[in-house]
Amino acid sequence: MFKNMMHKQENIGLFNECFPPVMDGVSVCVQNYAYWLQKNVGKVCVITPMNYGHKYNEDYEVLEYMSIPVPFRPPYMTGIAEVDPVFMAKLLKRRFKIVHAHSPFTSGMAAQRVAKSQNIPLVATFHSKYRDDFERVFPSKVAVDLIIKRIISFYESADEVWVPQESVREVIREYGFKGRVEVVENGSDLCANYPDSYFEEARKSLGIKDGQFVFLFVGQHIWEKNTRLIIEALSRIKDLDFRMFFVGGGYAAEEMKSLVAQNGLDDKVTFVGVLTERDKIKTYYAAADLFLFPSLYDNAPLVVREAAALHTPSIMAEGATASTIIKDGDNGFLTPNDADQFAARLRQLVASKDDVKRAGIQASHTIVRSWEDIAAEVLDRYNSLLVRKKLI
């Protein structure tokens, strides 16, 4: 019914502060929503700040508004859709059936305006620990509290609020949101049945020696991700035969490289940089034995699920919001937020490669769903909301 009712008009608007080629978990999420919703319904439009010089060639439309770089956070861009009159006129001419904001900031406000002007539902997903971001920039607790209050006000305006993991309910509640919250998980575009030869070829292509243990981190190179803990833990197991790959970029990248050099890890640690081609990222996931992600900052990181899709289990920080999907020793591993104890656990796991491999297989069965499957659930939820609002 949803397909038949919506195929003749521009019906789904997906709004976010970033979109590939800017790569993070939320941009990959929105990209996969757009791809699969377009495939299933058609007439999908992504609304995001402009990436100057980048041309989109997608089956769905990407509508961009004027932007400027986010201070201290390259390659992120921001802007205010409301001050781009050409953009707003173009946006408001479209007839949407439903809009979905993946950010409470400028793109979210544009979604809010469209929903109000067209009297259609607004869905808003709470993806990130926004307080942590602003506490790094603003020393004033009062200022941060005011920003969080504004963010929660945005979510209160939505018809439905979604979170990507059950444990994220606690985060939005801590921020002061009292309304209903639905859990809609993230997926992975890397789900497949991979033969053993695929993993062997991936290791060979990266020059990994037989028997060498491979650690991996994929994500923003920022201190909030607890990347310092990773480097400090690795410095305590230098006697072991391992390789470590950091994939991504961010404001702390150069300091991370310096810390690696100071700890005498240059011959073991490689900084790959930002990868936008999924096949290249997939090679690193397939080659890795263990994904290191002790972040206390993330809510429901896609990268952990992506690693699991390639049979690579994660080691995560005990008590972290993101780590609630991990059962220690079963589908991944947990560690205290302490460099010595983290290093001791890594040493143990390097010596227990069969246990690590079994956890990777279990992770692929327990924490990974395809984006195609997620999109089907999303469509069902959109449909239910539209029925409730008497719009179909």
N, C-alpha and C positions, 0 to 999 in steps of 0.2 A: 504493500500500500504506500509506503514511504516513497519508493521510487516513482510510482505512477503519479503521485500527487505533486512531485517536485521537479520533474525533469524539464518543464517548459520555461523555467525562470531561474535567474541567479539566486540560488537558494541557501547556500551555506557560506558564511564569512568566517575565516579563521584569522585572528588578530594576534600578533606577537611582536616583541621588541627586536627580535633578530630572526634571521632565516638564512639557510645556506646561501653563499659560501661561509658565513659566520657559523661556526660549528660549536654547538653545545647540546646538552641533553634536550632542552626545550625546543630548540630549532629543529633538531632531528625528529622530535615528536610531532611538531606541526607539519614538517615535510611529509611524514608518513600518513598523518591524518589526511592531508591534501591529496596525496597520491591514491590512497585506497577509497576515500570518499568520492573522488572524481571518477574512479573506476566503477564504483557501485551506484552513484547517483548522478554525477555530472554537475556542471555549473558550480564549481567550487572556486572561491576567490580568497587568496592570502593577502592580508594587509599588513605591511611592515615598513620600517624606516628604509630609506634608499641606501643601497650599496653602490656607490658611484663607480661606473666603469664595468659593472657586471650586468650581463644581459641574460634574462631568463628565457628558457625555451622548454616550458613545461606544458603538459596537457591542460593544466588549470591556469588561471590568470593570477599573476602576482602584481598587486597594486601598491606602489611605493609612494611615500610622502617625503618631503624634504628633510634632510638629516644633517647632523654634525657628529664628530667623534665623541664618545663618552670619555671624559677626562680620566687618565690613569688606567683605562680598561680597554686598550686596543685588543681586538679589532671591532669592538662594539660601537654601534651608532645609535643615536637617539634623535628625536625631533618632536615637534608638536603638530599633529595633523591639523588642528584647528587654525594654525597660522599659515597653512598652505591652501589658499582658497580654490585653486584649480583642482587640487586633490579632493578637497571636501565636496566640491560640486559634483565631481565625477563619482565619488563614493555614494553620496546621498541620492544619486539618480538610480542606483541599482536597487532592485527589489529583492531583498533577502527574505528567506523564510525563517532563518535562525542565525544568530551570530554567537561565536565562541571565542572568548578572550583567554589567552594563555599568559597574560601579563596584566597587572593592575595599573600600569603606567600609561604612557601616551597612546599606545595602540589600544589598551583596554578602555581608555576614555573615549576613543573614537568608536569602539564597539558599543559602548554605553549610549552614545549619542544616536547611533543608527538604530539601536533597539528601541529607544524612546521615541524617535521621530517616526518610525515605521510600525510601532506598537507590536513588536515581535519579541520572542524570548531571548534572553542573554544567559549563556552558560559561561562560567568562569572557573578555570582550573588554577588551584593554588599549588605552584610548583616548587618554590624556593624559600629558603630561610632569609627573608628580606631584612630582618633585624640585623643579622650578622653583617650583611653588605653595608648597611648604613652606619653601623657602629664603627666600622673601619674608616669611614670617611668623616663622620661628625663626632667630635669629642663630647658634645652635649647630649646627655640622656634625655633632656626635655625635648630637644629637637628630634631625636630618633623616635621618641614616644609619639610625637605629633605626626610624624610620617607614617608610623605603623597604624595610628588611628585613622588616617586618611586611606590607607590600604584596606583596612577592614571595612571602612565605609563603602569602598568600591565593591567588595565581595557581598556586602549586605544588600546592594542594589541588584544583584544577579538573581535570576529565577532558579538556577541551580548552581551549587558550588561543588566542584569535584576535587579530589586529591588523588595522587597516583599510587598511594600505598596506605594501608590501614594505620600505620604508626604516625602518618602525617596529620591525622585528625588531631592528635595531641598538640602539634605545633600551631595549627590555626586556632585551636582553643586557647592556647597560651597567649596568643596575640589578641584575644578578646572576641573572637567570632562565636556567636551563640546559636546560629541557625543550623539547618540541616546540612550534612556533608555526605556526599556519595563517593565511594571509592571506585575509580576507573583506572585500571593499571596501565602502565606503559608496556610496549611490546618490543619486538626486535625484528629487524629486516634481515637478520643473518640466519634465521632458522632453516635448516636443511639436514639431510642425511649425508654426512661427510665420510668418505672412505678413509681408512688409515693412511693411505698414500698421500691424501691432501695435507695432513699434519706433517708428514715426513718432508714433503716438498716445501712447505712453508718454512720449516727449520733450515732446510738446505739453502733456500733463497736468501736467508738472513745470515748465512755463514756460521750457524751454530754447530758446535762440535758434538759428536756423539757423547751422550751422558751428561752434557752440560745443562744445568738447571737454569730456566729462563723466568725472570720476573718481569712484570709489565705494569705500567700505569698509563691510562689514557684519560685525558681531561685537561681542564684549565690548569696552567702552571701558576697557581696562587697559593699563598700560605694557608688560606682557609681550608684547603683540601688536605691539610696535614702532611704536605709533601716533605717538610723538614724531618718529621718523624721517620719517613721512609728512608731518607738519606742517612740519618743517624743510625738507624737499625742496620742498614747495609754496611756501614763502616765498621760494625762490630762482628761481621762475618766475612771479612775480606779473605780469610784463609780458604774459603770454599770456592769451588769452581762454578761460577754463575755469570750470567749476563743480565743486565737490567736495561729495559727500554722505557724512556719517557716519551710519550706521544702527545703532542698538543703545544699550546703556547699560552702566554699570559704575562702579567706584570712582574712576576717573581722568577721568570725563566733564567735570566742572567745571574741572579743571586743563587739560584739552585745550582747552576753550572759551577759557580765559584765554590759553593759548599762541597760539591762532588770533588772538585780539584783539591780543596783543602784536606779532604779526608782520604786522599790517595786512591780514588775510585775511578779515575779517568779510563783505565784499561778495561773496566768492567761495565761502565754505565754509558749508554748512548742516548743523546737527545735527538729525537727524530724530527721534531718540529710538527707543524700542523699538517694533517693529512685530510683532504676532502674527498678523495676517491675511496669509496667503500671497500673495493677489492683490496686496496693496500692496507687499510685498517684491519680487514679480515685476516690478512696474512700474519699480522702481529698477534692477534688473538689466538690464531691457530698454532703459532709457534711457541706460545707461552705455556709454562707449567702452572703458574700461579699469578693471579691478578692482585696487586697490592692497592687496597683502597681503604685506608683507615680514617677517612674523612668524618669529622663530626658536623660538618657544614651541610652536607647533602641530605635531601629528603628521600628521594627514590631514584638513584642514579641509573640512567639507561646503560651506562658502560658495564655495570655489573651483570646485567642481563645479556648484553652483547657478548661479553666474555663467556658466560655460561652457555650461550648458543654454540660456541666453538669448543665446549667441554673444558673450559678453563675456570676453575673455582676461584673465588675471591677470599682474601683474608681481610676482615673489617674490624673496626674498633668496637669493643664491648660497650653497650649502652647507647651507641649512635642510632639516630632515627632510621638511617638507611639499613642498619644491620639486622633489623627484625625479620628479614626474609631468610636469614642464615641460621641453620641449625649446626652448631659447632661439631666438626668431625663427620658430618653427614653430607651436606651439600655446600660446604664451605668451612671457613675457620674464623675464629674470633680471637682478638688479642687485647690485652689492656693497653691503654693509651700511654705507653711507657717504652722508650727506646730499647732498654735492656731486655724487657720481657718480650717485646716484639721480635727482637733479634733472636732470642732463645727459641721462640716458636718457629721462626723461619729456619733456623738451624735444624730443628726437629723435623720439619716438613721436607727439607732438602734430602734428609736421610730416609724419608718415607714416601718415595715417589709413587709407589703403588696406591697408597692411601689418598694421595693428592689426585691421582688419575680417577679413582673411584668417586671422589667427591665431585670432580668435574662432570662425570657422566650423570650423577644424581642431580647436580645443579641444572643440567640441560633438561632434565625431566620435570623439575619442581618449580623453577622460578622464571621460565621463559615461555612467553606466548607470542605468536606471530602478530605483526601489525595488521595483517588481514583479518585475523580473529578479533583483535581489539576494535577495528573499524566497524565490524558487524555489530559489536556490542554498543558502540557509540551511536550508530544509526538507530538501533532499537531505543536507546535512551532519548535521542532527539525526537523520535517518533512519539514516544510516550508523553514527553513534555508538550509537544504540539497538540496532541489529542486532549491533554489536560487543559490546555489554553483554548481549546475549541478552534484551532487554526487549521485542522484537517479533519 
